C-alpha cells in the first residue's frame, strides 16, 4: 500500500511539472508576441527598382547598391526585414521624374540619384510598415540602356473547341495583329513575334471573341498590353463529289496517267450557304516534275481552284500512283 502511495504521488508531481512548464512556455510566447508588437528604432536596407521616363531608354532599372533608412517599426517587421536582407529580397518599386536623375558623363547608360531625393516615394511605399526618421545621404546608381524598337506580329495561343456539327470559320481576327516592342538591342533583335497568354474556349456553337493579354518578357515593353480576338464559327454542312485530276508540266511526247484519275472531294460550308457545288467548281492537279523528284513516283494532289466560302476540303486519296508512257 505504501509503495502504491508513493507511485501515485510521483505521478501527481510529474503532472504538476508538465503543467508548470507548459504555463511557462505559454507565458513566454505571449510575452514574446507582445514585445514583437512594440515599435523599435532600427536601420533598414532596401534595393530600389526605379521606374522613370528617360527618352528612348528602358523604363526601369534595379539599383546597384541599397538605400539606407533609419526609422521605427514593429519587432515583427524588423525580423522580416533581416530575413529579407539575407535572401536579398528587400526591393522597393519606386517612381521618379527623369529630371531627378543625373547622367554619368563617362558611362552614358549610367544614371544616379541622391537617396534623400527619394524620401517622399520611400515614405509612400513604406508608410504601412514603418515610420521613416532619416534617409541616409547616399547615392544610388542605375543602368538605363537605350531602347530599340521593332514591329513584330502577335501570335494567338488559343484553342477553340466546337460542338459536333459546328466548326471554326477560317483563322481568328486579331486587333492589333502586330505590336511595337521596346527594349535593349541584345534582347529585341532575337524576338520575331509576341505570344498572348493561353486561352481555351470549349463547347462553342458560334463566334468566340474577347480580350487577352500579351505574355510578358523580361526587359521588354509593348505598344499594347492586350489584344482583341474574334474567331468566326458556327454550324456547317458537307457536300461531296467526284473530281478529275489534271496533269501539269508534262513534257511533249509523254503521257501521264494518274491512278485513280478521279478523286472524291468533300467540302464543308457554312450552314447558311445555299449553293450546291459540282466538279466544275474545282481544279485538282498533279505535277510531273514533283513525280520525277519523288523516290516513290507518287504525287500529292494539289487544289488549284475552289469556290470562296469553303471552310474545309478533303481529297481522297491525296497521294496518287502515276504511270508515264511515250505517246
C-alpha positions as CSV (number, residue, x, y, z in Angstrom):
1,X,0.0,0.0,0.0
2,X,2.8,2.3,0.9
3,X,4.6,1.6,-2.4
4,X,1.3,2.3,-4.3
5,X,1.0,5.6,-2.4
6,X,4.5,6.7,-3.5
7,X,3.8,5.8,-7.1
8,X,0.6,7.8,-7.2
9,X,2.4,10.8,-5.5
10,X,5.3,10.6,-8.0
11,X,2.8,10.7,-10.9
12,X,1.0,13.6,-9.4
13,X,4.2,15.6,-9.1
14,X,5.2,14.7,-12.7
15,X,1.9,16.0,-14.0
16,X,2.3,19.2,-12.0
17,X,5.8,19.8,-13.5
18,X,4.3,19.4,-17.1
19,X,1.6,21.9,-16.3
20,X,4.1,24.3,-14.9
21,X,6.4,24.0,-17.9
22,X,3.5,24.4,-20.3
23,X,2.3,27.5,-18.4
24,X,5.8,29.0,-18.6
25,X,6.1,28.3,-22.3
26,X,2.7,29.9,-23.0
27,X,3.6,32.9,-20.9
28,X,6.9,33.2,-22.8
29,X,5.1,33.1,-26.1
30,X,2.5,35.7,-25.0
31,X,5.3,37.9,-23.7
32,X,7.3,37.5,-26.9
33,X,4.3,38.4,-29.1
34,X,3.7,41.5,-27.0
35,X,7.3,42.5,-27.3
36,X,7.4,42.0,-31.1
37,X,4.3,44.1,-31.4
38,X,6.1,47.1,-29.9
39,X,7.9,49.7,-32.0
40,X,11.7,49.9,-32.1
41,X,14.3,52.0,-33.8
42,X,16.4,50.2,-36.4
43,X,18.3,50.6,-39.6
44,X,16.9,49.2,-42.9
45,X,18.4,48.5,-46.2
46,X,16.5,48.3,-49.5
47,X,17.4,47.9,-53.1
48,X,15.4,50.2,-55.4
49,X,13.7,49.2,-58.7
50,X,13.2,52.7,-60.2
51,X,10.7,53.4,-62.9
52,X,11.2,56.6,-64.9
53,X,10.6,58.0,-68.4
54,X,14.0,58.8,-69.8
55,X,13.6,59.4,-73.6
56,X,14.5,56.3,-75.7
57,X,15.7,54.3,-72.7
58,X,14.4,51.3,-70.7
59,X,11.6,52.2,-68.3
60,X,13.0,50.7,-65.1
61,X,16.3,49.6,-63.5
62,X,17.5,48.0,-60.3
63,X,19.9,50.0,-58.2
64,X,23.5,48.7,-57.8
65,X,23.5,49.3,-54.1
66,X,20.9,49.7,-51.3
67,X,19.4,52.7,-49.8
68,X,19.8,53.0,-46.0
69,X,16.9,54.2,-43.9
70,X,16.7,55.0,-40.2
71,X,13.3,54.5,-38.7
72,X,11.0,52.7,-36.3
73,X,8.8,49.7,-36.9
74,X,7.4,46.7,-35.0
75,X,9.6,43.8,-34.0
76,X,7.7,41.6,-36.5
77,X,8.7,43.9,-39.4
78,X,12.3,44.2,-38.2
79,X,12.7,40.4,-38.1
80,X,11.0,40.0,-41.5
81,X,13.4,42.7,-42.9
82,X,16.5,41.0,-41.6
83,X,15.4,37.7,-43.2
84,X,14.8,39.5,-46.4
85,X,18.2,41.1,-46.3
86,X,19.9,37.7,-46.0
87,X,17.8,36.5,-49.0
88,X,18.5,39.7,-51.0
89,X,14.7,40.1,-51.4
90,X,14.2,43.6,-49.9
91,X,13.4,45.5,-53.1
92,X,11.2,48.6,-53.3
93,X,9.5,49.6,-56.6
94,X,9.5,53.4,-56.8
95,X,8.8,56.0,-59.5
96,X,10.8,59.2,-60.1
97,X,10.7,62.1,-62.6
98,X,13.5,62.0,-65.2
99,X,14.9,65.4,-64.0
100,X,15.8,63.9,-60.6
101,X,18.4,61.6,-62.3
102,X,21.9,62.7,-63.4
103,X,23.7,61.1,-66.2
104,X,27.3,59.8,-65.7
105,X,29.3,61.5,-68.4
106,X,31.9,58.7,-68.6
107,X,29.2,56.0,-68.8
108,X,26.2,57.3,-70.8
109,X,23.9,54.4,-69.8
110,X,24.6,55.0,-66.1
111,X,22.5,57.4,-64.0
112,X,22.5,58.4,-60.3
113,X,20.2,60.0,-57.8
114,X,20.7,61.1,-54.2
115,X,18.8,58.9,-51.9
116,X,17.2,61.8,-49.9
117,X,15.6,62.9,-53.2
118,X,13.5,59.7,-53.0
119,X,12.2,60.5,-49.5
120,X,8.6,61.1,-50.5
121,X,8.5,58.0,-52.7
122,X,10.1,55.9,-49.9
123,X,7.7,57.2,-47.3
124,X,4.7,56.4,-49.5
125,X,6.0,52.9,-50.2
126,X,6.8,52.1,-46.5
127,X,4.1,54.1,-44.7
128,X,2.2,51.0,-43.7
129,X,5.2,49.2,-42.2
130,X,7.5,51.9,-40.7
131,X,8.0,55.5,-39.7
132,X,11.0,57.0,-41.5
133,X,13.2,59.2,-39.4
134,X,16.0,59.7,-41.9
135,X,17.2,58.6,-45.4
136,X,21.0,58.4,-45.2
137,X,22.6,60.8,-47.6
138,X,23.9,58.3,-50.2
139,X,24.0,58.0,-54.0
140,X,22.1,55.3,-55.8
141,X,23.3,54.2,-59.3
142,X,21.2,52.7,-62.1
143,X,21.7,51.5,-65.6
144,X,19.2,52.7,-68.2
145,X,20.4,51.4,-71.6
146,X,19.0,52.8,-74.8
147,X,15.9,51.1,-76.1
148,X,15.4,49.8,-79.7
149,X,12.0,49.4,-81.4
150,X,10.8,46.6,-83.6
151,X,7.4,45.8,-85.0
152,X,6.5,42.1,-84.7
153,X,3.3,40.0,-85.3
154,X,1.1,38.8,-82.5
155,X,0.7,35.0,-82.1
156,X,-2.6,34.0,-80.5
157,X,-2.2,31.0,-78.3
158,X,-5.8,29.8,-78.3
159,X,-7.7,26.6,-78.7
160,X,-11.3,26.9,-79.9
161,X,-13.3,23.6,-79.4
162,X,-16.6,23.4,-81.2
163,X,-19.5,21.1,-80.6
164,X,-20.3,18.3,-83.0
165,X,-21.6,19.6,-86.4
166,X,-20.0,23.1,-85.6
167,X,-16.6,24.4,-86.5
168,X,-14.4,27.5,-86.8
169,X,-14.7,29.6,-89.9
170,X,-11.2,30.4,-91.0
171,X,-8.4,32.0,-89.0
172,X,-9.1,34.3,-86.0
173,X,-9.1,38.0,-86.5
174,X,-6.6,39.9,-84.2
175,X,-6.7,43.6,-83.4
176,X,-3.9,44.8,-83.4
177,X,-2.3,41.9,-85.2
178,X,1.2,43.4,-84.6
179,X,2.9,45.5,-81.8
180,X,6.0,47.6,-81.3
181,X,8.4,46.1,-78.8
182,X,10.8,48.2,-76.9
183,X,14.0,47.1,-75.1
184,X,17.7,46.6,-75.2
185,X,19.1,45.8,-78.7
186,X,20.5,42.5,-77.4
187,X,17.0,41.3,-76.4
188,X,14.9,42.9,-79.2
189,X,16.9,41.5,-82.1
190,X,16.1,37.9,-81.2
191,X,12.3,38.5,-81.0
192,X,10.3,37.6,-84.1
193,X,6.8,37.5,-82.6
194,X,4.9,38.2,-79.3
195,X,2.6,35.5,-77.9
196,X,-0.6,36.0,-76.0
197,X,-1.5,34.3,-72.8
198,X,-3.0,30.9,-73.4
199,X,-6.8,30.7,-73.7
200,X,-9.2,27.7,-74.2
201,X,-12.8,28.1,-75.3
202,X,-15.0,25.0,-75.3
203,X,-18.4,23.8,-76.4
204,X,-18.7,26.6,-78.9
205,X,-21.6,26.9,-81.4
206,X,-21.0,30.4,-82.7
207,X,-18.4,33.2,-82.8
208,X,-15.9,33.5,-80.0
209,X,-14.5,36.8,-79.1
210,X,-12.7,38.5,-76.2
211,X,-9.6,40.3,-75.0
212,X,-6.4,38.5,-74.0
213,X,-3.2,39.9,-72.5
214,X,0.2,39.6,-74.2
215,X,2.6,37.3,-72.4
216,X,5.3,39.4,-70.7
217,X,9.0,39.0,-71.5
218,X,11.7,40.3,-69.1
219,X,13.2,43.6,-70.1
220,X,10.7,44.3,-72.9
221,X,7.7,46.6,-73.2
222,X,4.9,46.6,-75.8
223,X,3.0,49.3,-77.6
224,X,-0.2,47.4,-76.4
225,X,-0.6,45.2,-73.4
226,X,-3.7,43.2,-74.7
227,X,-5.4,42.4,-78.0
228,X,-8.9,41.8,-79.2
229,X,-9.6,38.5,-80.9
230,X,-12.6,37.2,-83.0
231,X,-13.0,33.6,-84.1
232,X,-15.9,33.2,-86.5
233,X,-17.7,29.9,-86.2
234,X,-21.0,28.1,-86.5
235,X,-22.7,25.1,-87.9
236,X,-21.6,23.5,-91.2
237,X,-22.9,21.3,-93.9
238,X,-20.9,18.8,-96.1
239,X,-21.0,18.2,-99.8
240,X,-19.2,15.5,-101.7
241,X,-18.5,15.0,-105.4
242,X,-16.1,13.2,-107.8
243,X,-13.5,15.5,-109.4
244,X,-11.0,14.6,-112.2
245,X,-7.3,15.2,-111.7
246,X,-5.3,17.3,-114.2
247,X,-1.6,16.8,-115.0
248,X,0.9,19.7,-115.2
249,X,4.3,20.3,-116.7
250,X,4.2,17.0,-118.7
251,X,6.9,17.1,-121.5
252,X,6.0,16.7,-125.1
253,X,5.9,13.0,-126.2
254,X,5.0,11.8,-122.7
255,X,1.5,10.8,-121.5
256,X,1.0,10.8,-117.7
257,X,-1.7,8.6,-116.3
258,X,-2.8,9.0,-112.7
259,X,-4.3,6.2,-110.6
260,X,-7.0,6.9,-109.9
261,X,-7.9,9.5,-112.5
262,X,-10.8,10.8,-110.4
263,X,-10.8,11.5,-106.7
264,X,-13.5,12.1,-104.1
265,X,-13.7,15.7,-102.8
266,X,-15.6,16.5,-99.5
267,X,-16.1,20.1,-98.5
268,X,-17.6,21.9,-95.5
269,X,-19.6,25.0,-96.0
270,X,-21.4,27.4,-93.6
271,X,-24.8,26.1,-92.7
272,X,-26.4,29.2,-94.3
273,X,-24.7,28.5,-97.7
274,X,-27.4,27.8,-100.3
275,X,-25.3,26.9,-103.4
276,X,-24.8,23.3,-104.5
277,X,-21.3,22.7,-105.8
278,X,-20.2,20.4,-108.6
279,X,-16.9,19.2,-110.1
280,X,-16.7,22.2,-112.4
281,X,-16.2,24.4,-109.3
282,X,-12.8,22.7,-108.5
283,X,-9.5,22.2,-110.2
284,X,-7.2,19.5,-108.9
285,X,-3.8,18.6,-110.3
286,X,-0.5,16.7,-110.0
287,X,2.8,18.0,-111.2
288,X,5.1,15.8,-113.4
289,X,8.2,17.5,-112.0
290,X,7.2,16.5,-108.5
291,X,6.6,12.9,-109.6
292,X,10.1,12.8,-111.2
293,X,11.7,14.2,-108.0
294,X,9.8,11.7,-105.7
295,X,11.6,8.4,-104.9
296,X,8.3,6.6,-104.8
297,X,7.0,8.1,-108.1
298,X,3.8,9.2,-106.3
299,X,2.4,12.7,-106.3
300,X,0.3,14.8,-103.9
301,X,-2.9,16.2,-105.3
302,X,-2.9,20.0,-105.3
303,X,-6.0,22.1,-105.1
304,X,-5.6,24.7,-107.8
305,X,-9.1,26.2,-107.5
306,X,-12.1,26.0,-105.2
307,X,-15.1,28.3,-104.5
308,X,-14.9,31.1,-102.0
309,X,-16.6,30.3,-98.7
310,X,-15.3,26.7,-98.4
311,X,-14.3,26.1,-94.8
312,X,-12.5,22.8,-95.3
313,X,-11.6,20.5,-98.1
314,X,-10.7,16.8,-98.0
315,X,-9.4,14.9,-101.0
316,X,-9.4,11.1,-101.1
317,X,-7.0,9.7,-102.0
318,X,-4.5,12.5,-101.6
319,X,-1.5,10.5,-102.8
320,X,-1.7,9.1,-106.4
321,X,0.2,6.5,-108.3
322,X,1.4,7.6,-111.7
323,X,2.4,6.0,-115.0
324,X,4.4,7.9,-117.6
325,X,4.2,6.4,-121.2
326,X,5.5,7.5,-124.5
327,X,3.0,8.8,-127.0
